Amino acid sequence: MNIEKLKESIKKHEGLRLKVYICPAGKLTIGYGRNLEDRGITEKEANIMLENDILDMKLELEDRLPLFKYLDDVRQNVLIEMAFNIGIKGLLNFKKTLEYISIKDYDKAGEEMLNSKWANQVGKRAITLSNLLKKGEF
């Protein structure tokens, strides 16, 4: 088997779609014809996607939230996880939380996180992240 020739042929015939679509057989598909319904993805692929998503979130937060790069790892992780869950735009709507973070009042910032619709939706996750933000320790 010549893997490079095979990949080239499959790419040519399948085409690349970076968003989920429905193939002619009626299956949810992505990439070069990956049938998500029957095949799904592997744990290794899921971990690669997660690492890529985390890096993307980190870079976007560094770009859109100037205070981000001055935070310790724990607090950066909290903001990345929130952005991962509700999107960068959603995180940026936490104006009071971010104001308190900017003046290093992490107790009030953590309390503000919990005074949100998001906290009611995610329950324990919000409490855990709020505590991490307050303490600054894993």
Backbone bond lengths (Angstrom), bond angles and torsions (degrees), N, CA, C in turn:
res aa  C-N    CA-C-N  psi(-1)  N-CA   C-N-CA  omega(-1)  CA-C   N-CA-C  phi
1 M - - - 1.443 - - 1.527 108.61 -
2 N 1.305 116.01 133.11 1.456 122.01 174.45 1.530 106.72 -103.52
3 I 1.333 115.72 97.98 1.459 121.50 -173.12 1.527 112.22 -60.87
4 E 1.320 117.57 -38.38 1.465 119.91 -179.05 1.522 111.48 -65.21
5 K 1.330 116.90 -43.11 1.469 120.83 177.83 1.526 110.47 -64.86
6 L 1.327 115.97 -40.61 1.460 120.86 179.95 1.536 110.44 -64.17
7 K 1.327 116.63 -45.92 1.471 120.72 178.42 1.531 110.46 -60.18
8 E 1.321 115.52 -44.38 1.462 120.76 179.77 1.534 110.91 -58.92
9 S 1.311 117.08 -44.12 1.465 121.87 -179.43 1.528 111.59 -66.81
10 I 1.342 116.43 -45.32 1.468 120.05 179.62 1.524 109.88 -62.84
11 K 1.317 117.47 -44.20 1.463 121.01 178.39 1.523 110.92 -58.86
12 K 1.325 116.39 -42.84 1.461 121.60 -179.74 1.529 110.76 -62.89
13 H 1.312 116.97 -44.31 1.461 120.60 -174.58 1.525 113.93 -83.09
14 E 1.302 116.98 -35.31 1.469 120.46 -178.22 1.529 111.90 -83.83
15 G 1.336 116.20 -37.58 1.461 119.66 -172.33 1.518 109.41 76.34
16 L 1.308 115.88 164.76 1.463 121.57 -178.23 1.514 109.35 -112.38
17 R 1.324 114.80 126.49 1.467 120.55 173.87 1.522 107.12 -127.70
18 L 1.312 115.58 123.05 1.457 121.00 -174.28 1.527 112.69 -90.44
19 K 1.309 116.42 -4.83 1.460 120.99 174.65 1.520 108.40 -121.32
20 V 1.304 115.35 153.52 1.463 120.72 -178.38 1.524 109.57 -60.96
21 Y 1.324 114.81 138.90 1.464 121.31 176.98 1.533 108.29 -142.02
22 I 1.310 115.28 169.08 1.462 120.09 177.45 1.520 107.69 -102.50
23 C 1.338 116.13 121.05 1.459 121.73 -178.41 1.537 109.86 -76.62
24 P 1.334 117.43 171.41 1.469 119.78 179.65 1.535 114.24 -56.93
25 A 1.335 117.64 -23.80 1.472 120.95 178.39 1.533 111.30 -84.42
26 G 1.347 116.69 1.30 1.457 120.59 177.79 1.520 114.94 82.38
27 K 1.329 117.24 18.17 1.472 121.79 -178.29 1.522 111.17 -103.30
28 L 1.341 115.98 144.08 1.462 119.97 172.80 1.525 108.06 -65.64
29 T 1.328 115.78 128.78 1.453 121.58 -171.23 1.529 108.67 -139.39
30 I 1.324 116.05 155.77 1.476 121.14 177.06 1.523 108.98 -151.84
31 G 1.326 114.97 164.35 1.469 120.23 175.48 1.515 111.80 67.77
32 Y 1.304 115.87 -133.24 1.462 122.59 177.80 1.522 109.72 -95.37
33 G 1.325 116.96 56.80 1.456 120.76 175.54 1.518 114.86 83.85
34 R 1.331 119.17 23.20 1.468 121.06 178.15 1.520 108.96 -72.27
35 N 1.323 115.80 117.29 1.467 122.62 177.78 1.527 108.01 -78.91
36 L 1.322 115.15 105.39 1.463 119.58 -176.39 1.520 112.65 -74.30
37 E 1.305 117.19 -28.64 1.462 119.59 -177.73 1.525 112.12 -72.39
38 D 1.321 116.78 -45.24 1.463 119.66 -177.11 1.521 112.81 -89.57
39 R 1.328 116.89 -34.73 1.460 119.77 -175.71 1.518 113.00 -103.43
40 G 1.335 117.27 -37.17 1.461 119.66 -176.82 1.511 111.45 66.76
41 I 1.324 116.19 -148.14 1.464 122.17 175.77 1.522 108.09 -132.61
42 T 1.318 115.42 161.44 1.459 119.88 178.68 1.535 109.24 -86.59
43 E 1.317 115.67 165.96 1.461 120.22 176.28 1.528 110.14 -61.89
44 K 1.321 116.70 -38.66 1.467 120.80 178.50 1.525 110.24 -61.79
45 E 1.331 117.01 -43.45 1.463 120.52 178.18 1.529 110.73 -64.82
46 A 1.316 116.83 -40.97 1.468 121.14 178.70 1.529 110.36 -61.56
47 N 1.328 117.31 -39.99 1.467 121.15 178.51 1.523 111.95 -67.63
48 I 1.325 117.17 -38.08 1.467 120.92 176.49 1.528 109.53 -63.66
49 M 1.331 116.28 -44.47 1.461 120.59 178.54 1.523 110.67 -62.16
50 L 1.335 117.04 -42.47 1.462 121.26 179.31 1.524 110.88 -61.68
51 E 1.321 117.53 -46.48 1.471 121.04 178.89 1.527 110.75 -60.60
52 N 1.328 116.56 -42.95 1.471 120.29 178.27 1.524 111.01 -63.23
53 D 1.337 116.94 -42.88 1.466 121.11 179.86 1.525 111.26 -64.03
54 I 1.335 116.91 -41.15 1.467 120.74 178.61 1.526 110.23 -62.82
55 L 1.318 116.95 -45.96 1.470 120.56 179.37 1.525 110.65 -62.04
56 D 1.334 117.25 -43.06 1.467 120.53 177.82 1.524 111.03 -59.79
57 M 1.339 116.79 -44.60 1.463 121.08 179.26 1.527 110.62 -62.14
58 K 1.315 116.76 -44.33 1.470 121.32 -179.48 1.528 110.29 -60.31
59 L 1.315 117.08 -47.15 1.464 120.75 -178.58 1.525 111.32 -65.29
60 E 1.319 116.77 -39.75 1.466 119.52 179.22 1.527 111.08 -68.62
61 L 1.332 116.86 -38.62 1.467 119.42 177.23 1.523 111.29 -65.58
62 E 1.326 117.18 -39.89 1.470 120.17 176.49 1.525 110.46 -60.09
63 D 1.322 116.29 -35.32 1.457 121.50 -178.03 1.530 112.67 -78.13
64 R 1.332 116.59 -40.09 1.467 120.38 -171.23 1.525 115.00 -99.74
65 L 1.334 116.46 -12.92 1.461 120.24 -177.15 1.532 108.22 -132.43
66 P 1.331 117.44 89.68 1.470 121.31 -172.56 1.525 114.79 -51.94
67 L 1.334 118.57 -34.67 1.461 120.20 -177.98 1.528 112.51 -69.21
68 F 1.306 117.48 -18.89 1.468 122.25 -173.77 1.532 112.35 -55.29
69 K 1.317 117.05 -47.29 1.472 119.75 -174.61 1.521 113.72 -68.06
70 Y 1.343 116.88 -12.78 1.459 120.65 179.50 1.528 112.64 -94.83
71 L 1.316 116.25 -1.28 1.471 120.27 -179.67 1.522 110.81 -85.58
72 D 1.332 115.71 155.48 1.467 120.11 174.57 1.534 108.95 -71.99
73 D 1.315 115.66 169.47 1.473 121.52 -176.77 1.527 112.88 -57.63
74 V 1.320 116.89 -41.21 1.468 120.17 -177.03 1.525 109.71 -61.39
75 R 1.302 116.50 -48.75 1.470 120.34 -176.68 1.525 111.46 -72.17
76 Q 1.316 117.55 -32.85 1.464 119.62 172.19 1.530 109.72 -61.52
77 N 1.334 115.80 -43.76 1.466 119.67 179.48 1.528 111.69 -59.46
78 V 1.326 116.59 -41.00 1.465 120.57 179.66 1.520 109.84 -59.67
79 L 1.325 116.85 -48.23 1.459 120.00 -178.03 1.524 111.69 -67.77
80 I 1.319 117.23 -37.63 1.466 120.10 176.42 1.520 110.02 -62.81
81 E 1.333 117.19 -44.52 1.469 119.60 -179.05 1.523 111.18 -64.88
82 M 1.316 117.00 -39.82 1.467 119.46 176.69 1.529 110.28 -62.63
83 A 1.332 116.58 -45.80 1.467 120.53 179.36 1.520 110.86 -63.29
84 F 1.309 116.64 -37.25 1.463 120.90 177.59 1.528 109.68 -60.94
85 N 1.319 115.59 -40.05 1.468 121.69 -176.43 1.527 113.04 -77.49
86 I 1.332 117.70 -43.19 1.473 120.47 -173.19 1.527 113.39 -119.64
87 G 1.319 116.59 5.10 1.457 120.37 -179.93 1.527 111.55 83.93
88 I 1.308 115.58 158.54 1.472 121.15 179.69 1.530 109.28 -60.84
89 K 1.317 115.96 -45.19 1.469 120.31 -178.97 1.529 110.42 -58.83
90 G 1.328 116.43 -42.85 1.456 120.34 178.02 1.514 111.91 -62.02
91 L 1.327 116.54 -43.93 1.468 120.38 178.31 1.524 111.21 -61.86
92 L 1.313 116.91 -42.40 1.463 120.31 -178.00 1.531 112.18 -65.75
93 N 1.323 117.28 -15.95 1.467 120.96 175.44 1.532 112.20 -77.52
94 F 1.322 117.68 -9.75 1.464 122.13 176.99 1.533 108.28 -82.97
95 K 1.314 115.85 61.71 1.466 121.59 -171.65 1.525 113.17 -61.47
96 K 1.331 117.98 -45.28 1.470 120.06 -179.84 1.527 110.69 -65.53
97 T 1.328 116.29 -43.08 1.472 119.97 177.99 1.523 109.64 -57.17
98 L 1.325 116.43 -47.86 1.462 120.46 -177.97 1.528 111.77 -67.78
99 E 1.335 117.17 -33.98 1.471 119.61 175.80 1.524 110.55 -62.87
100 Y 1.341 116.51 -45.04 1.465 119.80 178.75 1.527 111.48 -65.29
101 I 1.305 117.18 -37.37 1.470 119.99 176.78 1.524 109.39 -62.49
102 S 1.324 116.72 -40.63 1.470 120.14 -177.02 1.526 112.40 -63.50
103 I 1.334 117.17 -26.41 1.475 119.53 177.62 1.538 111.23 -104.13
104 K 1.334 115.18 13.00 1.465 123.05 175.99 1.531 113.50 63.11
105 D 1.319 116.52 27.78 1.462 121.05 173.89 1.536 106.52 -95.89
106 Y 1.320 113.92 77.80 1.462 120.21 -172.59 1.530 112.89 -71.07
107 D 1.323 117.77 -27.32 1.463 120.08 176.70 1.529 110.28 -63.49
108 K 1.315 115.94 -49.32 1.466 119.06 179.57 1.529 111.26 -67.86
109 A 1.327 116.57 -35.68 1.468 120.43 178.20 1.529 109.81 -61.78
110 G 1.331 116.07 -43.78 1.463 120.75 178.61 1.519 112.45 -64.62
111 E 1.343 115.88 -38.52 1.468 120.04 177.31 1.528 110.42 -65.00
112 E 1.327 116.95 -41.02 1.466 120.99 179.18 1.527 111.81 -62.84
113 M 1.329 115.86 -36.38 1.473 119.08 176.86 1.523 110.25 -56.48
114 L 1.336 115.27 -38.93 1.464 120.10 -175.73 1.526 112.87 -78.32
115 N 1.330 117.49 -15.21 1.466 121.93 177.74 1.525 109.70 -92.12
116 S 1.325 116.39 57.50 1.464 119.48 -175.95 1.526 111.13 -147.70
117 K 1.301 114.15 158.62 1.468 121.07 174.03 1.534 109.68 -60.49
118 W 1.346 115.10 -39.05 1.463 120.95 179.37 1.523 110.91 -56.36
119 A 1.340 117.16 -46.52 1.462 121.05 -178.43 1.526 110.68 -60.84
120 N 1.314 116.97 -39.26 1.470 119.98 177.29 1.520 111.62 -65.56
121 Q 1.313 116.53 -33.83 1.464 120.72 -178.70 1.529 112.64 -74.22
122 V 1.324 116.84 -38.68 1.471 119.42 -173.33 1.524 114.09 -100.71
123 G 1.334 118.18 -8.16 1.461 122.49 173.38 1.510 115.53 56.86
124 K 1.351 115.61 -115.71 1.473 121.18 -175.23 1.527 113.27 -57.53
125 R 1.320 115.92 -33.40 1.463 119.12 -179.95 1.528 110.09 -59.09
126 A 1.325 117.46 -44.18 1.463 121.37 179.92 1.525 110.78 -63.27
127 I 1.331 116.61 -41.60 1.464 120.32 179.57 1.527 110.21 -63.62
128 T 1.319 116.47 -45.72 1.467 121.14 178.87 1.522 111.03 -59.75
129 L 1.322 117.00 -48.11 1.463 120.30 -178.12 1.528 111.50 -67.31
130 S 1.322 116.84 -37.48 1.460 120.76 176.98 1.528 110.61 -61.19
131 N 1.322 116.47 -45.16 1.474 120.71 178.56 1.518 111.79 -63.59
132 L 1.340 117.11 -40.47 1.466 119.73 177.35 1.521 110.53 -62.08
133 L 1.323 116.31 -43.13 1.461 120.60 179.41 1.530 111.34 -61.21
134 K 1.322 115.00 -44.31 1.472 119.79 -178.88 1.530 112.04 -63.95
135 K 1.337 116.24 -46.90 1.462 120.73 -172.96 1.530 113.53 -85.01
136 G 1.305 116.87 -31.95 1.459 120.24 -177.40 1.523 112.98 70.59
137 E 1.337 116.05 24.27 1.475 121.21 -179.61 1.516 109.04 -133.45
138 F 1.344 115.42 138.69 1.466 120.14 176.48 1.513 110.02 -73.00
